[in-house]
Amino acid sequence: MNRAGRIFFLLITLLALLVVSPAGAQTADQKAASVDPFWLGPSFAGLRVSDERFELGAEFVYGDCKLPEGEGGCSYPARIENATTCALNPIAVETPSSSVSLLRGGGLRTENSEVGRVYVGTGDRTFTVETREPELISAALRDARRRSQPVPETLPPPVYPPTVLRELKRVTAAAAQFDGIAAIAARTELRPDQVRFRLRVAELLGADALAEVPVPTLSTARVERLVEIAVLLRLYPRRTAEKNDKTVAQLRRMVRPVRGLTGFC
């Protein structure tokens, strides 16, 4: 398994652990995501809200759980989750094979077809829509709105952390110097699919979003290593500190440059 694969596996493991964390363990970032969250209204597609959860931000479930035949897990007709753009953004949970487009003005929509999820970044928030029936996705995206809004409104562009913008600047700066995806990938130490994905995200955000952003000084390999350490530190703080011959506090300072790239904040 390559490093990118290891990081993805670690993120999935971390998410699984966070899901069973008690509400009292909610971080400041997760509390921020709970303020005036996005939902699909008191009812959606004829389904009332069946559950509201605030352990990891805010989540609204519509309809009842249905166990897929011959499979484990539980599938709901529809649900919407809230996170900040620091915890969830196109780079933190990268899906290079996914489509990227604008939604209702300035919202940045990325779709992970492998898991049937659509992520929408808008303002300081990323909301995630998941439905049991693929044909309901468009309706859910149309209905998604802040709980304080009586009807859906135009979505403002997302505001991403400086670390995320620097990683986008890495590819746009290389694109200004080199022709072709292969050359840009070689320059940035990224895969061609990552280059295409990040260039598309940068294009949709607009040139002004990256105009004053500096090109990152850390190499891609170093960033990936720090992300890996950050995730391990969240999962196994003492063991990770001992393995790196540092204290937990020292490691936390060391991984600060990748805050916003780790799938949590």
C-alpha positions in Angstrom: 0.0 0.0 0.0 1.4 3.4 -1.0 1.5 6.4 1.4 -1.7 7.9 -0.1 -3.4 4.6 0.5 -2.2 4.4 4.1 -3.4 7.9 4.8 -6.8 7.2 3.4 -7.0 4.0 5.5 -6.0 5.9 8.6 -8.6 8.6 7.9 -11.3 5.9 7.6 -10.2 4.4 10.9 -10.2 7.8 12.6 -13.7 8.6 11.4 -15.0 5.3 12.7 -13.6 6.0 16.1 -14.9 9.6 16.1 -18.4 8.3 15.3 -18.6 6.4 18.5 -17.1 9.3 20.6 -19.3 10.7 23.3 -20.9 14.1 22.7 -18.7 15.6 25.4 -15.7 14.9 23.3 -16.9 17.3 20.6 -14.1 19.6 19.5 -14.3 23.4 19.0 -14.4 22.8 15.2 -17.2 20.3 15.5 -19.2 22.7 17.7 -18.7 25.4 15.1 -20.1 23.1 12.4 -23.2 22.7 14.6 -24.1 26.4 14.5 -27.1 27.1 12.1 -26.4 23.8 10.2 -27.5 22.9 6.8 -30.5 20.6 6.5 -33.2 19.5 3.9 -36.0 21.1 5.8 -38.4 19.5 8.3 -39.3 17.0 5.6 -37.7 15.8 2.4 -39.2 13.6 -0.4 -42.2 12.9 1.8 -39.9 11.8 4.7 -39.8 13.6 8.1 -36.6 14.1 10.1 -36.2 10.9 12.0 -33.0 11.7 13.9 -30.8 14.7 14.7 -27.2 14.1 15.8 -24.7 16.6 17.0 -21.7 14.5 18.0 -19.5 15.4 15.0 -21.0 18.7 13.9 -24.6 18.3 12.9 -26.4 15.5 11.0 -30.1 15.2 10.0 -31.5 11.8 9.0 -34.7 11.4 7.0 -36.7 8.3 7.1 -36.0 5.0 8.7 -32.9 2.7 8.5 -33.1 -0.1 6.0 -30.6 -3.0 6.1 -29.5 -3.8 2.5 -30.2 -7.4 1.6 -27.1 -9.5 2.0 -25.1 -6.6 3.4 -24.1 -5.2 6.7 -24.6 -1.6 7.8 -27.8 0.5 7.7 -29.0 2.6 4.8 -31.2 5.7 5.3 -33.3 7.2 2.6 -31.4 10.5 3.0 -29.2 12.4 5.4 -27.1 15.5 5.5 -24.0 16.1 7.6 -22.2 19.3 8.5 -18.5 20.0 9.0 -16.2 23.1 8.6 -14.2 23.6 5.5 -11.1 23.1 7.7 -12.2 19.5 8.5 -13.7 18.6 5.2 -12.5 20.1 1.9 -11.4 18.8 -1.6 -7.8 18.3 -0.4 -8.5 16.8 3.0 -10.7 14.1 1.6 -9.4 14.0 -1.9 -11.5 12.3 -4.6 -9.5 12.9 -7.8 -11.8 10.8 -9.9 -14.9 12.8 -8.9 -16.6 15.5 -10.8 -16.3 19.1 -9.6 -18.7 21.8 -10.3 -20.4 24.9 -8.9 -23.8 24.7 -7.2 -26.3 27.5 -6.8 -24.0 30.4 -7.5 -20.7 29.7 -5.6 -21.0 26.5 -3.7 -18.2 24.0 -4.7 -19.7 20.6 -5.4 -17.5 17.4 -5.5 -19.0 14.0 -5.8 -17.6 10.7 -4.6 -19.4 8.2 -6.8 -17.8 5.3 -5.0 -19.7 6.0 -1.8 -22.6 7.9 -3.2 -21.8 11.1 -1.5 -21.8 14.7 -2.6 -19.8 17.3 -0.7 -20.6 21.0 -1.0 -18.3 23.7 0.3 -19.9 27.1 1.0 -18.7 29.8 3.3 -16.9 28.2 6.2 -19.0 25.0 6.0 -19.0 21.8 4.0 -22.2 19.9 4.0 -22.4 16.3 2.8 -25.5 14.8 1.2 -26.1 11.1 1.0 -29.2 9.3 -0.3 -30.3 5.7 -0.7 -31.8 6.5 -4.1 -29.4 8.2 -6.5 -32.2 10.1 -8.2 -32.9 12.0 -4.9 -29.4 13.6 -4.9 -30.5 16.5 -7.2 -33.6 17.2 -5.1 -31.5 17.1 -1.9 -29.0 19.6 -3.3 -31.8 21.8 -4.4 -33.5 21.8 -1.0 -30.3 22.1 1.2 -30.3 25.3 3.3 -29.4 26.7 6.6 -31.8 25.8 9.3 -32.5 29.5 9.8 -33.5 29.9 6.1 -37.1 29.3 5.2 -36.2 28.5 1.6 -32.9 27.6 -0.2 -30.7 30.6 -1.2 -27.7 31.3 -3.4 -24.6 29.7 -1.9 -21.5 31.8 -1.3 -18.1 30.5 -2.4 -16.2 28.3 0.1 -13.5 29.8 2.4 -10.7 27.2 2.7 -7.8 27.3 5.1 -4.5 28.7 3.9 -3.0 25.2 3.9 -5.6 24.0 1.4 -5.1 27.1 -0.8 -1.3 26.6 -0.8 -1.7 23.0 -2.1 -3.9 24.3 -4.9 -1.3 27.0 -5.6 1.3 24.3 -5.9 -0.4 23.0 -9.1 -1.4 26.3 -10.6 2.1 27.7 -10.1 3.6 24.6 -11.9 1.0 24.9 -14.6 2.2 28.4 -15.3 5.7 27.0 -15.9 5.2 23.6 -17.5 2.9 22.4 -20.3 0.9 19.2 -19.9 -0.4 17.2 -16.9 2.5 14.8 -16.9 5.1 17.6 -16.6 3.1 19.3 -13.8 2.8 16.0 -12.0 6.5 15.4 -12.2 7.2 18.9 -10.9 4.8 18.7 -8.0 5.3 15.0 -7.1 1.6 14.4 -7.5 -0.3 11.9 -9.5 -1.8 13.1 -12.8 -5.3 12.5 -11.6 -4.6 14.7 -8.5 -3.2 17.4 -10.8 -6.3 17.4 -12.9 -8.6 17.4 -9.9 -6.8 20.3 -8.1 -6.5 22.4 -11.3 -10.3 22.1 -11.7 -10.9 23.1 -8.1 -8.6 26.1 -8.5 -10.3 27.1 -11.8 -13.8 27.0 -10.1 -12.6 29.0 -7.1 -11.3 31.7 -9.5 -7.9 33.4 -9.9 -8.6 35.9 -7.1 -8.9 33.1 -4.5 -5.2 32.2 -5.0 -3.8 35.6 -6.1 -2.1 36.3 -2.8 -1.4 32.7 -1.8 2.3 31.8 -1.7 3.7 28.6 -3.3 4.2 26.0 -0.6 7.8 25.5 0.5 7.3 22.0 1.9 7.6 19.2 -0.6 4.6 17.0 -1.4 6.4 14.1 0.2 6.9 16.1 3.4 3.3 17.2 3.5 2.1 13.7 3.0 4.4 12.5 5.8 3.1 15.3 8.2 -0.5 14.4 7.4 0.2 10.7 8.2 1.8 11.7 11.5 -1.1 14.0 12.3 -3.6 11.2 11.8 -1.6 8.7 13.8 -1.1 11.3 16.5 -4.9 11.7 16.7 -5.4 7.9 16.9 -2.4 6.9 19.0 -0.8 10.0 20.6 1.6 8.4 23.1 2.7 5.6 20.8 3.2 8.0 17.9 5.3 10.4 20.0 7.5 7.6 21.3 8.0 6.2 17.8 9.1 9.7 16.6 11.2 10.3 19.7 9.3 13.4 20.5 6.7 14.5 23.0 3.0 14.8 22.0 3.3 18.6 22.3 6.3 18.7 20.0 4.5 16.6 17.4 1.4 18.7 17.6 3.5 21.8 16.8 5.3 19.9 14.0 2.1 19.0 12.2 0.5 22.5 12.4 1.6 23.3 8.8 -0.9 20.6 7.5 -3.9 21.7 9.5 -6.8 21.6 7.2 -5.4 18.7 5.1 -6.0 15.9 7.6 -9.8 15.4 7.5 -10.2 17.0 11.0 -9.2 20.2 12.8 
